[in-house]
Amino acid sequence: MDRLVELNLIIDDIPERHEYLWIDEPPPGKDPKLGIGKYIAWQSPLHKEAMRRTLKELTQ
């Protein structure tokens, strides 16, 4: 995980999401489809997909 943070592929320090700070609907606390967890999130869905494909190729 530390290496993924170094490479700027994930964020491991997500700030709290207070509803009063959002004009519209606040972001979800968790969205596995996009790669957003409660404490860790991928920088973009593209990074998540690239890592998934790489790991899939390595395990075949």
N, CA and C atoms as an extended XYZ file, in Angstrom:
180
Properties=species:S:1:pos:R:3:atomname:S:1:resname:S:1:resid:I:1 pbc="F F F"
N         0.820       -1.181        0.000 N   MET     1
C         0.000        0.000        0.000 CA  MET     1
C         0.871        1.255        0.000 C   MET     1
N         1.960        1.238        0.752 N   ASP     2
C         2.839        2.412        0.794 CA  ASP     2
C         3.377        2.754       -0.593 C   ASP     2
N         3.698        1.718       -1.361 N   ARG     3
C         4.223        1.943       -2.716 CA  ARG     3
C         3.158        2.584       -3.612 C   ARG     3
N         1.900        2.155       -3.483 N   LEU     4
C         0.823        2.752       -4.276 CA  LEU     4
C         0.622        4.223       -3.915 C   LEU     4
N         0.796        4.562       -2.647 N   VAL     5
C         0.698        5.966       -2.221 CA  VAL     5
C         1.868        6.752       -2.814 C   VAL     5
N         3.090        6.186       -2.758 N   GLU     6
C         4.263        6.845       -3.334 CA  GLU     6
C         4.079        7.131       -4.815 C   GLU     6
N         3.475        6.183       -5.525 N   LEU     7
C         3.257        6.336       -6.961 CA  LEU     7
C         2.034        7.206       -7.275 C   LEU     7
N         1.394        7.720       -6.226 N   ASN     8
C         0.215        8.579       -6.357 CA  ASN     8
C        -0.945        7.870       -7.059 C   ASN     8
N        -1.095        6.579       -6.788 N   LEU     9
C        -2.194        5.814       -7.365 CA  LEU     9
C        -3.381        5.733       -6.413 C   LEU     9
N        -3.124        5.805       -5.106 N   ILE    10
C        -4.207        5.801       -4.131 CA  ILE    10
C        -4.007        6.927       -3.116 C   ILE    10
N        -5.086        7.252       -2.451 N   ILE    11
C        -5.072        8.213       -1.350 CA  ILE    11
C        -5.403        7.422       -0.091 C   ILE    11
N        -4.610        7.577        0.948 N   ASP    12
C        -4.909        6.837        2.177 CA  ASP    12
C        -5.239        7.760        3.342 C   ASP    12
N        -5.520        9.010        3.039 N   ASP    13
C        -5.882        9.977        4.081 CA  ASP    13
C        -7.078       10.798        3.595 C   ASP    13
N        -8.234       10.154        3.538 N   ILE    14
C        -9.441       10.816        3.050 CA  ILE    14
C       -10.032       11.658        4.177 C   ILE    14
N       -10.221       12.953        3.935 N   PRO    15
C       -10.808       13.800        4.986 CA  PRO    15
C       -12.276       13.445        5.224 C   PRO    15
N       -12.768       13.823        6.392 N   GLU    16
C       -14.174       13.565        6.696 CA  GLU    16
C       -15.063       14.339        5.735 C   GLU    16
N       -16.211       13.762        5.426 N   ARG    17
C       -17.132       14.376        4.461 CA  ARG    17
C       -18.367       14.893        5.198 C   ARG    17
N       -18.281       16.092        5.692 N   HIS    18
C       -19.410       16.695        6.403 CA  HIS    18
C       -20.437       17.191        5.393 C   HIS    18
N       -21.706       16.860        5.629 N   GLU    19
C       -22.771       17.229        4.694 CA  GLU    19
C       -22.888       18.741        4.496 C   GLU    19
N       -22.642       19.524        5.513 N   TYR    20
C       -22.816       20.964        5.385 CA  TYR    20
C       -21.774       21.608        4.459 C   TYR    20
N       -20.716       20.891        4.096 N   LEU    21
C       -19.692       21.421        3.207 CA  LEU    21
C       -20.032       21.244        1.724 C   LEU    21
N       -21.105       20.526        1.427 N   TRP    22
C       -21.450       20.220        0.038 CA  TRP    22
C       -22.682       20.984       -0.402 C   TRP    22
N       -22.626       21.575       -1.586 N   ILE    23
C       -23.770       22.295       -2.131 CA  ILE    23
C       -24.859       21.319       -2.536 C   ILE    23
N       -24.475       20.252       -3.179 N   ASP    24
C       -25.411       19.240       -3.651 CA  ASP    24
C       -25.324       18.024       -2.734 C   ASP    24
N       -25.402       16.882       -3.275 N   GLU    25
C       -25.343       15.633       -2.518 CA  GLU    25
C       -23.893       15.315       -2.146 C   GLU    25
N       -23.616       14.990       -0.884 N   PRO    26
C       -22.236       14.654       -0.500 CA  PRO    26
C       -21.796       13.348       -1.168 C   PRO    26
N       -20.491       13.182       -1.374 N   PRO    27
C       -20.014       11.953       -1.999 CA  PRO    27
C       -20.308       10.747       -1.116 C   PRO    27
N       -20.406        9.572       -1.718 N   PRO    28
C       -20.691        8.375       -0.921 CA  PRO    28
C       -19.537        8.043        0.018 C   PRO    28
N       -19.856        7.454        1.141 N   GLY    29
C       -18.821        7.020        2.069 CA  GLY    29
C       -18.042        5.837        1.525 C   GLY    29
N       -18.671        5.109        0.602 N   LYS    30
C       -18.034        3.922        0.045 CA  LYS    30
C       -18.680        3.621       -1.305 C   LYS    30
N       -17.860        3.350       -2.317 N   ASP    31
C       -18.359        2.979       -3.637 CA  ASP    31
C       -17.351        2.031       -4.280 C   ASP    31
N       -17.526        0.713       -4.084 N   PRO    32
C       -16.567       -0.251       -4.616 CA  PRO    32
C       -16.415       -0.194       -6.139 C   PRO    32
N       -17.474        0.157       -6.840 N   LYS    33
C       -17.404        0.221       -8.296 CA  LYS    33
C       -16.386        1.273       -8.753 C   LYS    33
N       -16.342        2.397       -8.067 N   LEU    34
C       -15.378        3.453       -8.388 CA  LEU    34
C       -14.048        3.285       -7.664 C   LEU    34
N       -14.002        2.400       -6.682 N   GLY    35
C       -12.763        2.207       -5.926 CA  GLY    35
C       -12.614        3.172       -4.774 C   GLY    35
N       -13.749        3.542       -4.175 N   ILE    36
C       -13.742        4.454       -3.033 CA  ILE    36
C       -14.130        3.676       -1.787 C   ILE    36
N       -13.240        3.667       -0.811 N   GLY    37
C       -13.529        3.024        0.465 CA  GLY    37
C       -13.685        4.078        1.536 C   GLY    37
N       -13.882        3.650        2.747 N   LYS    38
C       -14.050        4.609        3.840 CA  LYS    38
C       -12.744        5.336        4.148 C   LYS    38
N       -11.600        4.635        4.037 N   TYR    39
C       -10.315        5.221        4.405 CA  TYR    39
C        -9.321        5.335        3.250 C   TYR    39
N        -9.570        4.621        2.154 N   ILE    40
C        -8.640        4.593        1.022 CA  ILE    40
C        -9.433        4.710       -0.273 C   ILE    40
N        -8.877        5.430       -1.254 N   ALA    41
C        -9.531        5.549       -2.565 CA  ALA    41
C        -8.473        5.588       -3.655 C   ALA    41
N        -8.831        5.036       -4.800 N   TRP    42
C        -7.974        5.156       -5.974 CA  TRP    42
C        -8.031        6.595       -6.448 C   TRP    42
N        -6.927        7.105       -7.017 N   GLN    43
C        -6.916        8.470       -7.550 CA  GLN    43
C        -7.921        8.608       -8.690 C   GLN    43
N        -8.069        7.568       -9.487 N   SER    44
C        -9.073        7.573      -10.555 CA  SER    44
C        -9.487        6.131      -10.837 C   SER    44
N       -10.677        5.931      -11.396 N   PRO    45
C       -11.092        4.567      -11.750 CA  PRO    45
C       -10.129        3.905      -12.737 C   PRO    45
N        -9.436        4.703      -13.539 N   LEU    46
C        -8.470        4.163      -14.494 CA  LEU    46
C        -7.334        3.432      -13.770 C   LEU    46
N        -6.836        4.008      -12.673 N   HIS    47
C        -5.783        3.355      -11.897 CA  HIS    47
C        -6.272        2.023      -11.335 C   HIS    47
N        -7.486        2.013      -10.829 N   LYS    48
C        -8.065        0.781      -10.275 CA  LYS    48
C        -8.154       -0.296      -11.346 C   LYS    48
N        -8.641        0.064      -12.518 N   GLU    49
C        -8.798       -0.899      -13.611 CA  GLU    49
C        -7.444       -1.404      -14.102 C   GLU    49
N        -6.467       -0.518      -14.209 N   ALA    50
C        -5.131       -0.930      -14.650 CA  ALA    50
C        -4.523       -1.924      -13.668 C   ALA    50
N        -4.670       -1.670      -12.383 N   MET    51
C        -4.125       -2.587      -11.369 CA  MET    51
C        -4.862       -3.918      -11.398 C   MET    51
N        -6.175       -3.894      -11.586 N   ARG    52
C        -6.959       -5.124      -11.650 CA  ARG    52
C        -6.496       -5.988      -12.819 C   ARG    52
N        -6.311       -5.370      -13.977 N   ARG    53
C        -5.876       -6.112      -15.163 CA  ARG    53
C        -4.469       -6.669      -14.989 C   ARG    53
N        -3.587       -5.872      -14.423 N   THR    54
C        -2.215       -6.324      -14.196 CA  THR    54
C        -2.182       -7.520      -13.265 C   THR    54
N        -2.916       -7.442      -12.159 N   LEU    55
C        -2.935       -8.554      -11.214 CA  LEU    55
C        -3.571       -9.795      -11.843 C   LEU    55
N        -4.586       -9.616      -12.672 N   LYS    56
C        -5.217      -10.730      -13.335 CA  LYS    56
C        -4.233      -11.443      -14.268 C   LYS    56
N        -3.463      -10.659      -15.035 N   GLU    57
C        -2.453      -11.231      -15.932 CA  GLU    57
C        -1.357      -11.968      -15.175 C   GLU    57
N        -0.951      -11.418      -14.048 N   LEU    58
C         0.116      -12.036      -13.263 CA  LEU    58
C        -0.312      -13.351      -12.616 C   LEU    58
N        -1.596      -13.489      -12.322 N   THR    59
C        -2.076      -14.693      -11.642 CA  THR    59
C        -2.495      -15.785      -12.614 C   THR    59
N        -2.459      -15.512      -13.908 N   GLN    60
C        -2.853      -16.538      -14.887 CA  GLN    60
C        -1.704      -17.437      -15.237 C   GLN    60
